[in-house]
Amino acid sequence: MYRTHNCGALRMADIGKEVTLSGWVQKSRDKGFMMWIDLRDRYGITQLIFTEEKTPPALFEMARSLGREYVVTVKGTVIERSSKNDKIPTGAIELEVLNMEILNISKTPPFTIEDETDGGDDLRMTYRYLDLRRNPVQQSIIFRSKLAMATRKYLSDTGFIEVETPVLIKSTPEGARDFVVPSRMNKGQFYALPQSPQTFKQLLMVAGLDKYFQIVKCFRDEDLRADRQPEFTQIDCEMAFVTQEEILNTFEGLTKHLFKETLGVSLADFPRMTYDDAVRLYGSDKPDLRFDMPFVELNELAQGRGFPVFDNSELVVGICVKGEAENNSNKDIKKLTEWMQRPQIGAKGLVYVKYGQDGSIKSSVGKFYSEEDLKAWGDKMGAEKGDIVYVLSGETDKTRKQLSELRLEMGRRLGLMKAGDFKPLWVVDFPLLEWDEESERFHAMHHPFTSPKQSEIPNMLNGDHETMKNLKADAYDLVINGSEIGGGSIRIHDRALQSKNFKLLGFTPEEAEEQFGFLLGAFEYGAPPHGGIAFGFDRLCAVLNGQASIRDFIAFPKNNQGRDMMIDAPSIISGEQLEELGIDLALKEEV
Ligand code: ASP
């Protein structure tokens, strides 16, 4: 038998028991006459003790021969430790070893397998199975499992059914590139991996399988960042005969339940904000509301006073940072201005007004504005003595994005984005379409199946170009602490309206038919009104744990180049394989 207990189980109450444990040697300390070994498994660490006095010499020798990560089974007696470790649950006891068997040896691991490791990212990814032995990483994976179980239970208990949708499909338009898979049996033809099960879940609604969910892998070939992976997981859901209101309530319920189950945190009802307000007040469709610091527009007060930079700007807008006037010297502000001028942000400059404790008002644009003027800005912004106001100006969208970066940076610097503080928000009323100046085309803001608001349908069918730019959709995002956790919409379920949307998005009728004929066809057989949402499951894990990166919550993640360092993928395939797939034939024909 390998074990009577695991390595995290034994306590004072077990003293005197004879037990068997199995695990990995994390580290050992040899004092000559006495030796300790930390034995680890996924449940914890138990200290083993060997003494000259009690341990038979052969066994002591065997203990000395153990290297890091050797796998052993030990049998022994639980005894009380003389110096206890209150940092671990088994810290009051140790195991006096009577017998030991080495089950396997190990090469010296390339990095230390402890809570804190010396391994760099790439090395840990190459040996992910060793990194996964580390407690913090294991806890993340265990957390993920709990979250998935709690999700399934909640959705199943509220009448949702889990349906698997295919992985080898045709392109789904979620706005990224597809990963494609060549077909051997249909040479020169390719499947696409789903960017999401969007069209299938809609077809399930046409099929009458109301209340669908799936915890599902999605694949998007896009540039990667810390919170993006080429394959990621969604909690994907769809319901029939629903309004936006019902969807928001259902998934607010799920979110609250998950926070309660996994963290014991009770969330209050989620506030809602329109997309337009989010952008106007925070410069972002995913504002972090752990702190307020809203934007205040100053066009009326700041323009027409002879300061050309502001006079020539579409937008003059600022934020008020509480109590920071005295903490920022001119040198600090110069540094901050340079930070804002980096190409990543691209601000031209940064105007400040300091409202001193002594009632003084100092500003970088003091030459152009009277104290009266600057006082009026302060009043509008709610600035009090001791506050500093930062103002940016320029083209509206750009300026808002830049100020949003500044707002977040202030939040970070002032410690306003506290871990363990959760501020969920529904952002609603997204625009239906987005005009892209470069390609001179409309893009779907969410995806092409999103329905305009009922009241907008006549505008969508008959409106001019300007009207199209302003159409609002029944589309919503769930944002928590500045991260987009979920997004969805009420869908179009009418063939004519869907065709019109494809047309607006620049598809010819033939292209629409070729790519989405199956869906348009289904809409002719009694499609019910329907809508849904998808949560980014990896990101939800990360946000619940206050982490920026989703990687630790994925057992085998890819690096920023989209590579799996461990199995070394993607990789080249043989000429034979290519030929069998008809790929070289296809290429030759192209040439
Ligand atoms: N398929 C959408 C997405 O992946 C979610 C939805 O509209 O339900 O973002």
Residues whose N, C-alpha, C, O or C-beta is under 5 A from the ligand:
A	BS01	LIG	Q195 S196 Q198 C237 G487 G488 S489 G532 I533 A534
